[in-house]
Amino acid sequence: MMHKGQRAVLDHKKLAVIHIVKKELGVSDQEYRDIMEKVTGVRSAKDLDETGFQKLMRYFARSTHYRARREGITFRQRMYIKHLVEDLAWDETHCTNFLKKYYKTSELGTLSKTEGSKVIESLKHILAGRKKWEGEQ
């Protein structure tokens, strides 16, 4: 039960997402805390509420600074692919094998924006097919 004036803290999954993003982006701890303070007003993920989490994720998703290459997959595409892979309940090996088989790479970061869009559409199609199949069972 929350008391008046108390903020809801993030669940462990969202805290993990923040730290995965920090690691993937390769930002220093100081830069990460500075970004978080600028965007959300706090310097530690444990102090974020849901609104702060959303602001931070939007900041990272919109920032062109966080692309491996100018023509490379965007951060937003990468996060959406990870979300779809989670929805499909694929482990890392399954996802890597899918990328190797259909996109001739084992790393999301090596995809172009166009390839990233194709991966997203493929995963959405697989997920829709699975839901339709499960609905018929």
N, CA, C and O atoms as a MOPAC input file, in Angstrom:
PM7 MOZYME 1SCF
protein

 N      0.84000 1    -1.17900 1     0.00000 1
 C      0.00000 1     0.00000 1     0.00000 1
 C      0.88700 1     1.24600 1     0.00000 1
 O      1.85200 1     1.32800 1     0.76000 1
 N      0.55400 1     2.21100 1    -0.85500 1
 C      1.33400 1     3.44100 1    -0.92300 1
 C      0.67500 1     4.51300 1    -0.06500 1
 O     -0.54800 1     4.60500 1     0.03400 1
 N      1.52700 1     5.31000 1     0.54500 1
 C      1.04300 1     6.41200 1     1.35800 1
 C      1.04300 1     7.69000 1     0.53300 1
 O      1.70900 1     7.77400 1    -0.49900 1
 N      0.29300 1     8.68200 1     0.99200 1
 C      0.20600 1     9.95400 1     0.30000 1
 C      1.60700 1    10.53600 1     0.10200 1
 O      2.41000 1    10.58900 1     1.03400 1
 N      1.88700 1    10.97600 1    -1.14400 1
 C      3.17700 1    11.57900 1    -1.44300 1
 C      4.25800 1    10.56900 1    -1.80400 1
 O      5.36200 1    10.96000 1    -2.18300 1
 N      3.96200 1     9.28600 1    -1.69300 1
 C      4.93700 1     8.25700 1    -2.00300 1
 C      4.82400 1     7.89100 1    -3.48600 1
 O      3.72400 1     7.74600 1    -4.01800 1
 N      5.98600 1     7.74500 1    -4.14600 1
 C      5.98200 1     7.39400 1    -5.56500 1
 C      6.12300 1     5.89500 1    -5.73700 1
 O      6.78100 1     5.22000 1    -4.94500 1
 N      5.49200 1     5.38400 1    -6.78900 1
 C      5.62500 1     3.95600 1    -7.10700 1
 C      7.00700 1     3.71900 1    -7.71000 1
 O      7.41800 1     4.41900 1    -8.63500 1
 N      7.70900 1     2.74200 1    -7.18500 1
 C      9.02900 1     2.41500 1    -7.71800 1
 C      8.86200 1     1.43900 1    -8.88200 1
 O      7.85500 1     0.74000 1    -8.99200 1
 N      9.86600 1     1.41300 1    -9.73600 1
 C      9.82100 1     0.53600 1   -10.90000 1
 C     10.02800 1    -0.91300 1   -10.49800 1
 O     10.68900 1    -1.21000 1    -9.50200 1
 N      9.45200 1    -1.81000 1   -11.29000 1
 C      9.68400 1    -3.22400 1   -11.04100 1
 C     11.08600 1    -3.60300 1   -11.52600 1
 O     11.75000 1    -2.82700 1   -12.21300 1
 N     11.51400 1    -4.79000 1   -11.16200 1
 C     12.87900 1    -5.23600 1   -11.47200 1
 C     13.12400 1    -5.34900 1   -12.97300 1
 O     14.24000 1    -5.10700 1   -13.43200 1
 N     12.09600 1    -5.71300 1   -13.74900 1
 C     12.26700 1    -5.83400 1   -15.20000 1
 C     12.61600 1    -4.49000 1   -15.82800 1
 O     13.49100 1    -4.42000 1   -16.69200 1
 N     11.94900 1    -3.43100 1   -15.40900 1
 C     12.22200 1    -2.11100 1   -15.97800 1
 C     13.58200 1    -1.60100 1   -15.53600 1
 O     14.28900 1    -0.96800 1   -16.32000 1
 N     13.95600 1    -1.86400 1   -14.30400 1
 C     15.29700 1    -1.48800 1   -13.85600 1
 C     16.35000 1    -2.23500 1   -14.67600 1
 O     17.37800 1    -1.66800 1   -15.04500 1
 N     16.08600 1    -3.49600 1   -14.95300 1
 C     17.01700 1    -4.29600 1   -15.76400 1
 C     17.10900 1    -3.72300 1   -17.17300 1
 O     18.20300 1    -3.64500 1   -17.73400 1
 N     15.98100 1    -3.32100 1   -17.75500 1
 C     15.98300 1    -2.73300 1   -19.10000 1
 C     16.88000 1    -1.49300 1   -19.12900 1
 O     17.67900 1    -1.32200 1   -20.05000 1
 N     16.74700 1    -0.64500 1   -18.13400 1
 C     17.55200 1     0.57500 1   -18.07800 1
 C     19.03700 1     0.22100 1   -18.07300 1
 O     19.82200 1     0.84200 1   -18.78900 1
 N     19.42200 1    -0.75200 1   -17.28700 1
 C     20.83400 1    -1.10700 1   -17.19100 1
 C     21.33600 1    -1.82800 1   -18.43900 1
 O     22.50400 1    -1.69700 1   -18.80400 1
 N     20.46300 1    -2.58400 1   -19.09300 1
 C     20.82900 1    -3.20700 1   -20.37100 1
 C     21.06600 1    -2.12100 1   -21.41400 1
 O     22.04300 1    -2.16900 1   -22.16100 1
 N     20.16700 1    -1.14500 1   -21.46100 1
 C     20.30000 1    -0.03800 1   -22.41300 1
 C     21.60000 1     0.71500 1   -22.15600 1
 O     22.34000 1     1.02500 1   -23.09000 1
 N     21.87100 1     1.00400 1   -20.90500 1
 C     23.11300 1     1.71800 1   -20.54900 1
 C     24.32100 1     0.95100 1   -21.06000 1
 O     25.24000 1     1.53400 1   -21.63500 1
 N     24.31700 1    -0.35600 1   -20.84800 1
 C     25.44500 1    -1.19000 1   -21.28800 1
 C     25.54600 1    -1.22000 1   -22.81100 1
 O     26.63400 1    -1.07700 1   -23.36700 1
 N     24.40200 1    -1.40600 1   -23.48700 1
 C     24.39300 1    -1.45700 1   -24.95700 1
 C     24.87800 1    -0.16000 1   -25.57700 1
 O     25.56500 1    -0.17200 1   -26.59800 1
 N     24.52400 1     0.94900 1   -24.96700 1
 C     24.92100 1     2.24600 1   -25.50800 1
 C     26.38100 1     2.57000 1   -25.19700 1
 O     26.97800 1     3.44400 1   -25.82400 1
 N     26.94000 1     1.86800 1   -24.23900 1
 C     28.33800 1     2.08200 1   -23.89500 1
 C     28.60500 1     3.43400 1   -23.26100 1
 O     29.69400 1     3.98400 1   -23.41800 1
 N     27.63000 1     3.97700 1   -22.54700 1
 C     27.84500 1     5.27000 1   -21.88300 1
 C     28.49000 1     5.04700 1   -20.52300 1
 O     28.24600 1     4.04200 1   -19.85600 1
 N     29.30800 1     5.99500 1   -20.13400 1
 C     29.94800 1     5.90200 1   -18.82500 1
 C     28.89300 1     6.10800 1   -17.74200 1
 O     27.80600 1     6.62100 1   -18.00700 1
 N     29.22800 1     5.70500 1   -16.53100 1
 C     28.30100 1     5.87900 1   -15.41800 1
 C     27.97800 1     7.35700 1   -15.22000 1
 O     26.82800 1     7.71600 1   -14.96600 1
 N     28.98700 1     8.21100 1   -15.33600 1
 C     28.78900 1     9.65700 1   -15.16000 1
 C     27.85000 1    10.21000 1   -16.24400 1
 O     26.92600 1    10.96800 1   -15.94400 1
 N     28.09500 1     9.82500 1   -17.50200 1
 C     27.25000 1    10.30900 1   -18.60000 1
 C     25.81000 1     9.82100 1   -18.43300 1
 O     24.86200 1    10.57300 1   -18.65600 1
 N     25.65600 1     8.55500 1   -18.03700 1
 C     24.34100 1     7.96200 1   -17.80900 1
 C     23.58700 1     8.73800 1   -16.72400 1
 O     22.41500 1     9.06900 1   -16.89700 1
 N     24.25300 1     9.02100 1   -15.62500 1
 C     23.59800 1     9.75200 1   -14.52700 1
 C     23.27000 1    11.19300 1   -14.93100 1
 O     22.23400 1    11.73300 1   -14.54500 1
 N     24.16300 1    11.80600 1   -15.71200 1
 C     23.89700 1    13.16500 1   -16.19300 1
 C     22.68400 1    13.19100 1   -17.11900 1
 O     21.83800 1    14.07900 1   -17.01300 1
 N     22.60000 1    12.21700 1   -18.02700 1
 C     21.44500 1    12.11800 1   -18.93000 1
 C     20.17100 1    11.91700 1   -18.11000 1
 O     19.16300 1    12.58900 1   -18.32800 1
 N     20.23800 1    10.98400 1   -17.16900 1
 C     19.05200 1    10.68700 1   -16.35800 1
 C     18.60100 1    11.92500 1   -15.58700 1
 O     17.40400 1    12.20000 1   -15.50500 1
 N     19.54000 1    12.66500 1   -15.02700 1
 C     19.17300 1    13.86300 1   -14.26700 1
 C     18.56100 1    14.91500 1   -15.18700 1
 O     17.57200 1    15.55700 1   -14.83300 1
 N     19.14900 1    15.08900 1   -16.36700 1
 C     18.63500 1    16.07800 1   -17.31700 1
 C     17.22000 1    15.71200 1   -17.76900 1
 O     16.35800 1    16.58400 1   -17.88100 1
 N     16.98200 1    14.43500 1   -18.02400 1
 C     15.70500 1    13.98700 1   -18.58600 1
 C     14.63200 1    13.77500 1   -17.51800 1
 O     13.46300 1    14.08600 1   -17.74700 1
 N     15.02200 1    13.24200 1   -16.34400 1
 C     14.02200 1    12.83100 1   -15.35300 1
 C     14.11100 1    13.56200 1   -14.00800 1
 O     13.17200 1    13.52300 1   -13.21400 1
 N     15.23500 1    14.22200 1   -13.76000 1
 C     15.38600 1    14.93200 1   -12.48700 1
 C     15.97300 1    14.09100 1   -11.36500 1
 O     16.12900 1    14.58500 1   -10.24900 1
 N     16.30300 1    12.82800 1   -11.63400 1
 C     16.95000 1    11.98100 1   -10.62300 1
 C     18.24600 1    11.41600 1   -11.19700 1
 O     18.42500 1    11.38100 1   -12.41400 1
 N     19.15000 1    10.97600 1   -10.32100 1
 C     20.44200 1    10.47200 1   -10.78000 1
 C     20.58400 1     8.95900 1   -10.64000 1
 O     21.62600 1     8.40200 1   -10.98400 1
 N     19.56000 1     8.29900 1   -10.14400 1
 C     19.62900 1     6.85200 1    -9.96800 1
 C     18.33000 1     6.21300 1   -10.45700 1
 O     17.24200 1     6.72700 1   -10.20000 1
 N     18.45400 1     5.08400 1   -11.16600 1
 C     17.27200 1     4.38400 1   -11.68100 1
 C     16.34100 1     3.95700 1   -10.54900 1
 O     15.12700 1     3.88500 1   -10.74200 1
 N     16.89500 1     3.67400 1    -9.37700 1
 C     16.03900 1     3.23300 1    -8.26900 1
 C     15.10100 1     4.34700 1    -7.79200 1
 O     14.12500 1     4.08100 1    -7.09200 1
 N     15.39900 1     5.59600 1    -8.17300 1
 C     14.54900 1     6.71800 1    -7.79800 1
 C     13.51300 1     7.07900 1    -8.86500 1
 O     12.72300 1     8.00500 1    -8.68000 1
 N     13.52100 1     6.34500 1    -9.98000 1
 C     12.57700 1     6.63400 1   -11.05900 1
 C     11.19200 1     6.07800 1   -10.75000 1
 O     11.04900 1     5.02900 1   -10.12300 1
 N     10.18300 1     6.80500 1   -11.20500 1
 C      8.82600 1     6.26800 1   -11.21000 1
 C      8.49000 1     5.92800 1   -12.66200 1
 O      9.34000 1     6.06900 1   -13.54200 1
 N      7.27200 1     5.48800 1   -12.91700 1
 C      6.87700 1     5.07900 1   -14.27100 1
 C      7.02900 1     6.21900 1   -15.27700 1
 O      7.50100 1     6.00200 1   -16.39300 1
 N      6.63600 1     7.41600 1   -14.89200 1
 C      6.73700 1     8.57600 1   -15.79000 1
 C      8.19700 1     8.84000 1   -16.14900 1
 O      8.51700 1     9.08600 1   -17.31200 1
 N      9.07500 1     8.79000 1   -15.16000 1
 C     10.49600 1     8.99600 1   -15.40100 1
 C     11.07500 1     7.92600 1   -16.31200 1
 O     11.88700 1     8.22000 1   -17.18900 1
 N     10.65300 1     6.68000 1   -16.10200 1
 C     11.10900 1     5.57100 1   -16.94300 1
 C     10.71700 1     5.83400 1   -18.39800 1
 O     11.54200 1     5.69200 1   -19.29900 1
 N      9.45400 1     6.22000 1   -18.62800 1
 C      8.97600 1     6.48700 1   -19.98700 1
 C      9.75300 1     7.63800 1   -20.62900 1
 O     10.10800 1     7.56500 1   -21.80500 1
 N     10.01600 1     8.69200 1   -19.86800 1
 C     10.77600 1     9.83400 1   -20.38700 1
 C     12.18100 1     9.40400 1   -20.79300 1
 O     12.67000 1     9.78700 1   -21.85500 1
 N     12.82100 1     8.61300 1   -19.95000 1
 C     14.18300 1     8.16200 1   -20.23000 1
 C     14.22100 1     7.28600 1   -21.47800 1
 O     15.09700 1     7.45500 1   -22.32600 1
 N     13.27500 1     6.34800 1   -21.59800 1
 C     13.24800 1     5.46600 1   -22.76900 1
 C     12.96200 1     6.26300 1   -24.04900 1
 O     13.55000 1     5.99500 1   -25.09700 1
 N     12.05300 1     7.24400 1   -23.95500 1
 C     11.77600 1     8.09500 1   -25.12600 1
 C     13.02500 1     8.87000 1   -25.52500 1
 O     13.33300 1     8.99500 1   -26.71000 1
 N     13.73500 1     9.38500 1   -24.54200 1
 C     14.96800 1    10.13100 1   -24.83300 1
 C     15.95200 1     9.24400 1   -25.59300 1
 O     16.49100 1     9.65000 1   -26.62300 1
 N     16.18400 1     8.04000 1   -25.08800 1
 C     17.12600 1     7.13800 1   -25.74700 1
 C     16.63500 1     6.74300 1   -27.13700 1
 O     17.42600 1     6.68600 1   -28.07800 1
 N     15.34200 1     6.47200 1   -27.27500 1
 C     14.78900 1     6.03000 1   -28.55800 1
 C     14.87600 1     7.12000 1   -29.62200 1
 O     15.04200 1     6.81400 1   -30.80300 1
 N     14.76900 1     8.37200 1   -29.22600 1
 C     14.77200 1     9.47900 1   -30.18600 1
 C     16.16200 1    10.01700 1   -30.47300 1
 O     16.34400 1    10.76600 1   -31.43300 1
 N     17.12200 1     9.66300 1   -29.68100 1
 C     18.45700 1    10.22200 1   -29.82200 1
 C     19.21300 1     9.55300 1   -30.96400 1
 O     19.48900 1     8.35500 1   -30.91500 1
 N     19.54700 1    10.33000 1   -31.99100 1
 C     20.30200 1     9.77200 1   -33.11900 1
 C     21.73700 1     9.47400 1   -32.72600 1
 O     22.44100 1     8.76400 1   -33.44400 1
 N     22.17500 1    10.00000 1   -31.60900 1
 C     23.52900 1     9.73500 1   -31.10900 1
 C     23.73200 1     8.24400 1   -30.85500 1
 O     24.86300 1     7.75800 1   -30.89000 1
 N     22.66200 1     7.52600 1   -30.60300 1
 C     22.78100 1     6.12600 1   -30.21100 1
 C     22.54500 1     5.15400 1   -31.35600 1
 O     21.88000 1     4.13300 1   -31.18200 1
 N     23.07900 1     5.46500 1   -32.50500 1
 C     23.09800 1     4.53200 1   -33.63400 1
 C     24.53100 1     4.10700 1   -33.86000 1
 O     25.45500 1     4.91500 1   -33.77000 1
 N     24.70700 1     2.82800 1   -34.15400 1
 C     26.05200 1     2.33500 1   -34.41300 1
 C     26.63400 1     3.00300 1   -35.66700 1
 O     27.80200 1     3.39100 1   -35.68200 1
 N     25.81600 1     3.13500 1   -36.71100 1
 C     26.22400 1     3.77300 1   -37.95300 1
 C     25.05900 1     4.64800 1   -38.39800 1
 O     23.91100 1     4.40500 1   -38.02900 1
 N     25.35800 1     5.64300 1   -39.17400 1
 C     24.30200 1     6.54400 1   -39.64700 1
 C     23.18300 1     5.76400 1   -40.33400 1
 O     22.00500 1     6.05600 1   -40.12400 1
 N     23.54300 1     4.77300 1   -41.15500 1
 C     22.53900 1     3.99100 1   -41.86800 1
 C     22.11700 1     2.75800 1   -41.07200 1
 O     21.29200 1     1.97100 1   -41.53600 1
 N     22.67700 1     2.58800 1   -39.88100 1
 C     22.41700 1     1.39500 1   -39.08100 1
 C     21.07500 1     1.40400 1   -38.38200 1
 O     20.36200 1     2.40700 1   -38.35300 1
 N     20.75600 1     0.24600 1   -37.81700 1
 C     19.51900 1     0.06000 1   -37.06500 1
 C     19.42800 1     1.11400 1   -35.96400 1
 O     20.43000 1     1.45700 1   -35.33600 1
 N     18.23200 1     1.61600 1   -35.74200 1
 C     18.05800 1     2.63400 1   -34.69800 1
 C     17.86000 1     1.96400 1   -33.34000 1
 O     17.53800 1     0.77900 1   -33.24800 1
 N     18.05500 1     2.73400 1   -32.32500 1
 C     17.83900 1     2.25100 1   -30.96100 1
 C     16.38300 1     1.81100 1   -30.78500 1
 O     16.10700 1     0.78400 1   -30.16400 1
 N     15.47000 1     2.59000 1   -31.33300 1
 C     14.04000 1     2.27400 1   -31.23000 1
 C     13.74200 1     0.92100 1   -31.89300 1
 O     13.00100 1     0.10600 1   -31.34400 1
 N     14.32300 1     0.69200 1   -33.07300 1
 C     14.12900 1    -0.59100 1   -33.74700 1
 C     14.68100 1    -1.73400 1   -32.89300 1
 O     14.03800 1    -2.77200 1   -32.73000 1
 N     15.87700 1    -1.52500 1   -32.35400 1
 C     16.51000 1    -2.55600 1   -31.53400 1
 C     15.63300 1    -2.90700 1   -30.32500 1
 O     15.45800 1    -4.08300 1   -30.00700 1
 N     15.09000 1    -1.89900 1   -29.66200 1
 C     14.26300 1    -2.14300 1   -28.48400 1
 C     12.94300 1    -2.82100 1   -28.87300 1
 O     12.44200 1    -3.66900 1   -28.13400 1
 N     12.38200 1    -2.45200 1   -30.02100 1
 C     11.13400 1    -3.06400 1   -30.46800 1
 C     11.36400 1    -4.53700 1   -30.81100 1
 O     10.53900 1    -5.39300 1   -30.49100 1
 N     12.48600 1    -4.82200 1   -31.46100 1
 C     12.82300 1    -6.21100 1   -31.78200 1
 C     12.95500 1    -7.01600 1   -30.49400 1
 O     12.43700 1    -8.12900 1   -30.40500 1
 N     13.63600 1    -6.47100 1   -29.50600 1
 C     13.79200 1    -7.17900 1   -28.22700 1
 C     12.43000 1    -7.42400 1   -27.57800 1
 O     12.20000 1    -8.48300 1   -26.99500 1
 N     11.53600 1    -6.45500 1   -27.67600 1
 C     10.18400 1    -6.59900 1   -27.12500 1
 C      9.43800 1    -7.73200 1   -27.84400 1
 O      8.79600 1    -8.56100 1   -27.19900 1
 N      9.52500 1    -7.76400 1   -29.17700 1
 C      8.84300 1    -8.81700 1   -29.94200 1
 C      9.42900 1   -10.18800 1   -29.62500 1
 O      8.68900 1   -11.16200 1   -29.49700 1
 N     10.74200 1   -10.27100 1   -29.49900 1
 C     11.40000 1   -11.54200 1   -29.15900 1
 C     10.91400 1   -12.02200 1   -27.79000 1
 O     10.68600 1   -13.21500 1   -27.59000 1
 N     10.76000 1   -11.08600 1   -26.85200 1
 C     10.21900 1   -11.42400 1   -25.52800 1
 C      8.79200 1   -11.95800 1   -25.64100 1
 O      8.44100 1   -12.95900 1   -25.01600 1
 N      7.97400 1   -11.27600 1   -26.45000 1
 C      6.58200 1   -11.71300 1   -26.64000 1
 C      6.52000 1   -13.11400 1   -27.24600 1
 O      5.60900 1   -13.88500 1   -26.94500 1
 N      7.48500 1   -13.43700 1   -28.09400 1
 C      7.53700 1   -14.75900 1   -28.70500 1
 C      8.10900 1   -15.81000 1   -27.74900 1
 O      8.06300 1   -17.00700 1   -28.03500 1
 N      8.64700 1   -15.35700 1   -26.61800 1
 C      9.28700 1   -16.22900 1   -25.61200 1
 C     10.48900 1   -16.97100 1   -26.20300 1
 O     10.74300 1   -18.12900 1   -25.87100 1
 N     11.22600 1   -16.28300 1   -27.08700 1
 C     12.44600 1   -16.84900 1   -27.64900 1
 C     13.60600 1   -16.54500 1   -26.72000 1
 O     13.67400 1   -15.46800 1   -26.12700 1
 N     14.52100 1   -17.50000 1   -26.59400 1
 C     15.74100 1   -17.20800 1   -25.85400 1
 C     16.75000 1   -16.58500 1   -26.82200 1
 O     16.48400 1   -16.46700 1   -28.01800 1
 N     17.89600 1   -16.19200 1   -26.29900 1
 C     18.90100 1   -15.50200 1   -27.10500 1
 C     19.38900 1   -16.37000 1   -28.26900 1
 O     19.61400 1   -15.86800 1   -29.37000 1
 N     19.55000 1   -17.66600 1   -28.02000 1
 C     20.01700 1   -18.58800 1   -29.06300 1
 C     19.01600 1   -18.65800 1   -30.21300 1
 O     19.40600 1   -18.62300 1   -31.38000 1
 N     17.73900 1   -18.75700 1   -29.89100 1
 C     16.69600 1   -18.82000 1   -30.92300 1
 C     16.72700 1   -17.55200 1   -31.77800 1
 O     16.67000 1   -17.62400 1   -33.00600 1
 N     16.81700 1   -16.39800 1   -31.12700 1
 C     16.85100 1   -15.12200 1   -31.85000 1
 C     18.10000 1   -15.05100 1   -32.73500 1
 O     18.01300 1   -14.65900 1   -33.89900 1
 N     19.24300 1   -15.42300 1   -32.19500 1
 C     20.49400 1   -15.40800 1   -32.96900 1
 C     20.38900 1   -16.31900 1   -34.18300 1
 O     20.79900 1   -15.93900 1   -35.27900 1
 N     19.84600 1   -17.51300 1   -34.00000 1
 C     19.68000 1   -18.44400 1   -35.12000 1
 C     18.74000 1   -17.88800 1   -36.18300 1
 O     18.98600 1   -18.05600 1   -37.37700 1
 N     17.66900 1   -17.23000 1   -35.75800 1
 C     16.73300 1   -16.59200 1   -36.68600 1
 C     17.46000 1   -15.53100 1   -37.51900 1
 O     17.31300 1   -15.48400 1   -38.74000 1
 N     18.24500 1   -14.68200 1   -36.85000 1
 C     18.98700 1   -13.63500 1   -37.55900 1
 C     20.00300 1   -14.23500 1   -38.53000 1
 O     20.15800 1   -13.75100 1   -39.65100 1
 N     20.69400 1   -15.29300 1   -38.09400 1
 C     21.68400 1   -15.94400 1   -38.97300 1
 C     21.01600 1   -16.54300 1   -40.19700 1
 O     21.50200 1   -16.38200 1   -41.31700 1
 N     19.90900 1   -17.23000 1   -39.98800 1
 C     19.24000 1   -17.93200 1   -41.08200 1
 C     18.66300 1   -16.96500 1   -42.10900 1
 O     18.83900 1   -17.16100 1   -43.31200 1
 N     17.97800 1   -15.92800 1   -41.64900 1
 C     17.24800 1   -15.06200 1   -42.56900 1
 C     17.94300 1   -13.74300 1   -42.90100 1
 O     17.62400 1   -13.11500 1   -43.91100 1
 N     18.89100 1   -13.31600 1   -42.06300 1
 C     19.52500 1   -12.00900 1   -42.27800 1
 C     21.04300 1   -12.07700 1   -42.31400 1
 O     21.70900 1   -11.04500 1   -42.38800 1
 N     21.59500 1   -13.28800 1   -42.26200 1
 C     23.03800 1   -13.54300 1   -42.40100 1
 C     23.89400 1   -12.75700 1   -41.41400 1
 O     25.00700 1   -12.34000 1   -41.73300 1
 N     23.36000 1   -12.56100 1   -40.21300 1
 C     24.11900 1   -11.90800 1   -39.14100 1
 C     23.64500 1   -12.46600 1   -37.81100 1
 O     22.52600 1   -12.96600 1   -37.70100 1
 N     24.49600 1   -12.38000 1   -36.80700 1
 C     24.08800 1   -12.82500 1   -35.47400 1
 C     23.95900 1   -11.63700 1   -34.51600 1
 O     23.66000 1   -11.81500 1   -33.33500 1
 N     24.18600 1   -10.43500 1   -35.02900 1
 C     24.16400 1    -9.22300 1   -34.19700 1
 C     23.16000 1    -8.20600 1   -34.73200 1
 O     23.21300 1    -7.84300 1   -35.90700 1
 N     22.25800 1    -7.75000 1   -33.88900 1
 C     21.30600 1    -6.71300 1   -34.29200 1
 C     22.02400 1    -5.44500 1   -34.74900 1
 O     21.58300 1    -4.77800 1   -35.68500 1
 N     23.11800 1    -5.12200 1   -34.09300 1
 C     23.84100 1    -3.88600 1   -34.37500 1
 C     24.41800 1    -3.79600 1   -35.76900 1
 O     24.76600 1    -2.70300 1   -36.21600 1
 N     24.53200 1    -4.92000 1   -36.47600 1
 C     25.09400 1    -4.89600 1   -37.83200 1
 C     24.01900 1    -4.69500 1   -38.90100 1
 O     24.34000 1    -4.54200 1   -40.07900 1
 N     22.75200 1    -4.69500 1   -38.50100 1
 C     21.65600 1    -4.51700 1   -39.46100 1
 C     21.53900 1    -3.05800 1   -39.89900 1
 O     21.85400 1    -2.14100 1   -39.14000 1
 N     21.08400 1    -2.86100 1   -41.12900 1
 C     20.74400 1    -1.51500 1   -41.59100 1
 C     19.35200 1    -1.17100 1   -41.06900 1
 O     18.65500 1    -2.03300 1   -40.53400 1
 N     18.95100 1     0.08600 1   -41.22300 1
 C     17.58800 1     0.47800 1   -40.82700 1
 C     16.55900 1    -0.32400 1   -41.60900 1
 O     15.55500 1    -0.76700 1   -41.05200 1
 N     16.81000 1    -0.50900 1   -42.90100 1
 C     15.89200 1    -1.26300 1   -43.75700 1
 C     15.78500 1    -2.70900 1   -43.28600 1
 O     14.68500 1    -3.25500 1   -43.18900 1
 N     16.92900 1    -3.32900 1   -42.99200 1
 C     16.91200 1    -4.70400 1   -42.49500 1
 C     16.21300 1    -4.78200 1   -41.14700 1
 O     15.47700 1    -5.73300 1   -40.88500 1
 N     16.43900 1    -3.78100 1   -40.28100 1
 C     15.76700 1    -3.73700 1   -38.98600 1
 C     14.25100 1    -3.72500 1   -39.15700 1
 O     13.53100 1    -4.40600 1   -38.42700 1
 N     13.77200 1    -2.94100 1   -40.13000 1
 C     12.32600 1    -2.89400 1   -40.41100 1
 C     11.81900 1    -4.24900 1   -40.87700 1
 O     10.72800 1    -4.67300 1   -40.49600 1
 N     12.61100 1    -4.93100 1   -41.70400 1
 C     12.21600 1    -6.25200 1   -42.19900 1
 C     12.15700 1    -7.27000 1   -41.05500 1
 O     11.25000 1    -8.10100 1   -41.00700 1
 N     13.12600 1    -7.20200 1   -40.13300 1
 C     13.12300 1    -8.10700 1   -38.98200 1
 C     11.86100 1    -7.86300 1   -38.15300 1
 O     11.18900 1    -8.80900 1   -37.74200 1
 N     11.54500 1    -6.59900 1   -37.91200 1
 C     10.35000 1    -6.25200 1   -37.13000 1
 C      9.09900 1    -6.82000 1   -37.79200 1
 O      8.27000 1    -7.44200 1   -37.12800 1
 N      8.96200 1    -6.60800 1   -39.08800 1
 C      7.78200 1    -7.11700 1   -39.79300 1
 C      7.72300 1    -8.64100 1   -39.74000 1
 O      6.64700 1    -9.21200 1   -39.56500 1
 N      8.87900 1    -9.30600 1   -39.89000 1
 C      8.92700 1   -10.77600 1   -39.80200 1
 C      8.45900 1   -11.25400 1   -38.43400 1
 O      7.64300 1   -12.16900 1   -38.33400 1
 N      8.98000 1   -10.63000 1   -37.38100 1
 C      8.63100 1   -11.04500 1   -36.02100 1
 C      7.15100 1   -10.77800 1   -35.73000 1
 O      6.49100 1   -11.59200 1   -35.08400 1
 N      6.63200 1    -9.64900 1   -36.20000 1
 C      5.20800 1    -9.35200 1   -36.01300 1
 C      4.35100 1   -10.39300 1   -36.72600 1
 O      3.32000 1   -10.81900 1   -36.20500 1
 N      4.78200 1   -10.80000 1   -37.92100 1
 C      4.05700 1   -11.80500 1   -38.68800 1
 C      4.06700 1   -13.15800 1   -37.95700 1
 O      3.04200 1   -13.83600 1   -37.88100 1
 N      5.21900 1   -13.53800 1   -37.42900 1
 C      5.33100 1   -14.79400 1   -36.67400 1
 C      4.42800 1   -14.75100 1   -35.44800 1
 O      3.72100 1   -15.71600 1   -35.15800 1
 N      4.45200 1   -13.62900 1   -34.72900 1
 C      3.63600 1   -13.47500 1   -33.52700 1
 C      2.14400 1   -13.53100 1   -33.86800 1
 O      1.37300 1   -14.18400 1   -33.16400 1
 N      1.73600 1   -12.85000 1   -34.94100 1
 C      0.33100 1   -12.86300 1   -35.35200 1
 C     -0.09900 1   -14.27800 1   -35.74400 1
 O     -1.20300 1   -14.71200 1   -35.41500 1
 N      0.77600 1   -14.98900 1   -36.44500 1
 C      0.47000 1   -16.36400 1   -36.83900 1
 C      0.32100 1   -17.26400 1   -35.63100 1
 O     -0.56600 1   -18.11600 1   -35.58300 1
 N      1.19400 1   -17.07100 1   -34.65600 1
 C      1.11800 1   -17.88300 1   -33.43500 1
 C     -0.18800 1   -17.60100 1   -32.69700 1
 O     -0.85400 1   -18.52800 1   -32.23900 1
 N     -0.55700 1   -16.31900 1   -32.58000 1
 C     -1.79700 1   -15.96300 1   -31.87700 1
 C     -3.01800 1   -16.52800 1   -32.59100 1
 O     -3.96300 1   -16.99300 1   -31.95200 1
 N     -2.99000 1   -16.48300 1   -33.92900 1
 C     -4.10900 1   -17.03300 1   -34.70100 1
 C     -4.18300 1   -18.54100 1   -34.49300 1
 O     -5.26400 1   -19.09600 1   -34.29100 1
 N     -3.03100 1   -19.19900 1   -34.54400 1
 C     -2.98800 1   -20.64300 1   -34.36500 1
 C     -3.47200 1   -21.02700 1   -32.96500 1
 O     -4.24600 1   -21.97100 1   -32.80900 1
 N     -3.01000 1   -20.28800 1   -31.94200 1
 C     -3.42700 1   -20.56900 1   -30.56500 1
 C     -4.92200 1   -20.34500 1   -30.38400 1
 O     -5.57000 1   -21.04200 1   -29.60400 1
 N     -5.47000 1   -19.36200 1   -31.11400 1
 C     -6.89500 1   -19.06400 1   -31.03200 1
 C     -7.75100 1   -20.17900 1   -31.63600 1
 O     -8.90900 1   -20.35800 1   -31.26000 1
 N     -7.16700 1   -20.92000 1   -32.57400 1
 C     -7.89600 1   -22.00000 1   -33.22700 1
 C     -7.83600 1   -23.30700 1   -32.44600 1
 O     -8.55900 1   -24.25500 1   -32.75100 1
 N     -6.97900 1   -23.35000 1   -31.44600 1
 C     -6.78600 1   -24.59200 1   -30.67800 1
 C     -7.92200 1   -24.81200 1   -29.70000 1
 O     -7.92600 1   -25.80500 1   -28.97200 1

